[in-house]
């Protein structure tokens, strides 16, 4: 049973079937004061909502899971924010961001025409 908090902080419960993930981007860099999305530029962060600034490397991340759900023959768009999703993912959004960042750094290998030609020759002779 997904749970979410309304903007007025009252808790609501909805028993529904999740049909689709609306957006593949489900974590975002967050302001530590107001939880709005921050802008990361070079090594600095800036919150357009409250004006808070900081070091980009110290940014915290929050979950924002946008779902299409069905309940009693009705379709709804539901967005679930924040730490209530920590248990679902098994770690905080900041922890997940660190893992994803480390994984992407390991995967990205610079490709040059010389290395591509070498790889093609190796594949041809194997």
N, C-alpha and C positions, 0 to 999 in steps of 0.2 A: 504494500500500500504506500504509494509515494506521498510524501509530506512536503508542504511548502509554506513559507511565511508570506503573507500578504504585505503590502507596503505599510499597512497600519499595525504590523507585527502580530496580528491574530493568526493563530495556526488553523489551517484548513486541512482536511483529509479528503482524499479522492481515491476511490477504488476504480482503477481503469486499466486497460490494456495498452501498452506502449506499442505504437505502430511504426514509428520512425524517429530517428534522430534528425532534428531540423537543421543542425549546424555541426560541422565536424570540428569546429573550434570550441572546445569545452573548458578551457582554462584561460584566464586572462590576468595580466599584471594589475595589481590592485593597490589603491591608496590605503595606507595603514590607518588613516584617520576616518575617511568617509566610505571606503570600500568601492569607490568608482574606479573605472578603468583609467590607468595612468598612461602617459606617453613616455616611452623610453627613447631618449635621443643621446647617442654617443654613450657616455658613462653616467648620464644624469637621468632622473625621472621627474616628471612634473604632473600634478593632478589638475586638470582643467576645471574641475568643480570647486575644490576648496583651496587650490593654490599651493598645496604641500609639495615640497621638493625633496629629493634625496639622491642617493647613489643607486644607479641602475642595478648593480650587483646585489644590492640589499632588497630588491623588490620582492614582495610576497605575491603569491598567486592565489586566485580563488576559482572555484568551479562555477560554471554557468552552463547548465545542461538544458538545452531547448528540445522539447519532445512534442511529437504529435501523438495524442492519446485518444482512445475511444472509450466511452462510458454510456451505457444504455442507449445505443444507437445515435449518440452525439459525438462529434469530433471536437477536440479542444487542442489549443496550443498551450503548453505548460512549460514554464521556465523555472528551474530549481537552482537557487544560488547557494553558495557558501559551504560551510563546514559540515552541514548535514549530509553531504555527499562523501565525506572522508571515509566513513564506514563502508559505503558502497564500493569505492575504488580501492580501499585498503590502505590509503595513505593520504596525506594532505596534498592539495593542488601544487604547493611549492615543491614538495618531495617528488611528485610526478613530473613537474617541469624539469627538475634537475636530472632525473633519469632520462627523459626524452632528449634533453639537450646533450647529455653525454652520449647517448646512442646515436644521435645525428652526427656528432663530431667524429665518431668512429666510422660511420658509413661514408662520409664525404671524403673522397679521394680525388685530388686534382688529376685531371686527364689532359695529357698533352698529345700532340700529334705523334711524337716520338714514342711515348709509352703505348699509344693505341696501335701503332705499327708493330711494335715489339710483341704485344699481346696477340695481334692477328697472326704473326709469324709462328708464335708458340702454339696457337690453336691449330694452325694449318699442319704443323709437323707432329701433332700428338695423335 
